[in-house]
Amino acid sequence: MLTNNHVAGYSTSNIVVSLYDGRETNGRVVWADEVLDLAIVKIDEANLNIARLGDSKNVKIGEPVIAIGNPLGLTFQRTVTAGIVSALNRTIENSEGVFMEDLIQTDASINPGNSGGPLVNTKGEVIGINTVKVTTAEGIGFAVPINIVKPIINSIKATGKFETPSLGIKGFDKNLAGYYDFKIEKGIYVYDVLREVQQGGQV
């Protein structure tokens, strides 16, 4: 099950997953990433309906989308909100000061509780995972494109794990440069080289 790291990351001690048919089951985190704000939770249950994954590289600005989640808790569980794709390849800084890149921007209402739910196209395919809403404005929400997660899912299915790769540098591109009051027209600005990178991409 895909969700957000801030919903069910490694620091989460007890995870209970509520299924559509009323069943509740315990889950465990098999992978999580703070920068992507994504987590994968495993449950041991049979007869589960599997959502079809779309292709986020084919997403177009202006196409209709639906966000699914439990806004404001289980009282409004399985709420759907409709909107359009407002922009692509957005970069934002979340509340933890982590920059998230290549996001899908949508005006479909994403409220607390929608986090971790799917962003779905008109074919019923998951094209993104809802992650954050800009609280200072209305109609601005973001989702992580599903193609970012596909290699992670495939690796976990094949080996039971996913090791995050690292280039061994710290840098930013044109989209991130504005946050640092720095101007670059193309390429990547490298501002630090990591002396040692351990297995799994951790410094």
N, C-alpha and C positions, 0 to 999 in steps of 0.2 A: 504494500500500500504506500503510495506517494503522499507526502505531506510536507509541511515546513519544518525547518530545524527549530524555529522558535516555538513550534507547537509540540514537537516530540523529538528533541535532540538527545544526545548522549547523556545529558544531565537529568533527563526525565526519569524518575524512579519507578513510576507505575503508570502503565498505558492500558486503558480500556477502550476497545473499539466497538462501536455500536453499528450493527449491520441493518440493512434495510428491512429484513424480515423480523426484526425485534431481538435477534440474538445479540448477546454481549460476550466478548472474548478478550483475553489478555493478549497484548502485543509486545514485541521486543524490537528495539532499534538495531538494524543490521548495517546501516550506513547513515552518516549525517555530515553536512558541510555547512559551516557558518556563513561563508562568503556567498554561496549559492542560495542560502536559506532553504535547503532541501533536506529531507530525511526519508528513509525507506524503513517501514515498519512491517515485520513479518507476523502473520497470524496463522495458527494451525486449525483451519476450518475447511470443510468440503462444500461443494455446490455453491460456489461463489460466481457471480456474474462479473465478467472482466470488461472493463472499459476499453474501447478501441482507441489506439493512439493515432493521431493525425501526423501531418508533416508541417512543422512550424515554419519551414523555409518557404512554403507556399502561401503563408498568411498575407493578406493584403489589407492596406489601410482602407477603412470604410466597410469592411465585411462584418456581418452580424455575428455576435458571440453571446454566449450565455455563461454566467458565473454561478456555480452551485456551492452551497455551504450551509453552515449553521450560524447565521448572524445573531449575535447577542445571546448565544447559548442554545441549549436543546429545545427551548420553548418554540423557536422558529426553525427547527431543523429541516433540512432538505429544501431550503428556500432557493428559488432560481431568480436571477435578475438578468435582464437583457440589455444589450448595448451594442456598440460597434468597436472595432479596433481603431483607436485614435492615432497611434503612432507606433513605430517599430524601433528597435535598437536604442532604447532609452537607457540612460545612466542615472541612478539616484543614490543618495547616501541615506542608509537606514538609521534607525534610532540608536543603534550600537556604534555608529560611525564607520560602518563597513560599506564600501561602494559596491553596488550591484550593477552589472552591465548587460546590454543586449536584451533588455526587457520588452515585453509587449505592453503597451499602454492601452487601457480601455476605459470607457465611461460606464460600463456595467457596474452597478453599485457593489463595492467590496467593503464590507463592514467587519468589525472584530468578530471572528467566528467563521468568516469566509476563508480565512487563511488556510492554505493547504488543500482547498477544494479545487476542482478542475475548472478550467476555462474551455468551453466546448464550442465547436463550430456548428453550422446548421446541419451537418451530416451526423452529428452526435459523436464526433471524434474529439478527443482531448488534445488541444493544441498548446496548453500551458497550465501551470500550477499557480493559482492566485497566491500572492505573497504579501502585498502591502498596499495601503491607501495613503494618499497625501492628505493629512488631516487639516491642512490649512486651506483646502480648496474642495469643491464639490466635483464629482464626476471624473476624478483622476485616480485610477488604480492601476496596478501592475501585476504581471504574471511572468514567471520564468518559462521560456519556450520549451516545449516538450522534447525537441531534438537534443537539447543539452543533457537531458536525463537518460536518453536511450542507451548510450554506451555504458552508462553506470548500471542500468538495469540488466543489460546483456552480460556484463562482467559478473555481477552478483549471481545471476542465474547459472552461469557457467562455472564459476570458481568459489562463490560464496562471499566474495569480497571485491572491493574496488580501491585501488591505490591512486590517490590524486597525484598527477604528474606536476613537476615544477621545472621551470626554465632556469631557476637559480638567480633571478634578477627581480628587482622592484622597478616598475615603470608605469607610465600612463600614456594614453593616446589623446587625440584631439577632444574627445567627449569628456574625459576626466580633467583635462588641462584647465578648464574654466573654474573648477572647484579650487584650484591652487593659484588662481590669478596668473596663469602662465599661458602663453600662446605658442602653439605649434600647428603647422598646416598639414603635415602628413607624417606617417611613421610612428615610432614609439620613442618616448624620451625615457632613457634609463637613468635613474638617480641612485641606485644602489645595486651592488653585486653581493650575493650571499656567499659567505665563505664556505659553508658546509650545508649540504642538503641531505637529510637522512632518508631512509626508505619510506615511501609513502608521501613524499613531498613535504614533510614537516622539518622545520629549521631547528 
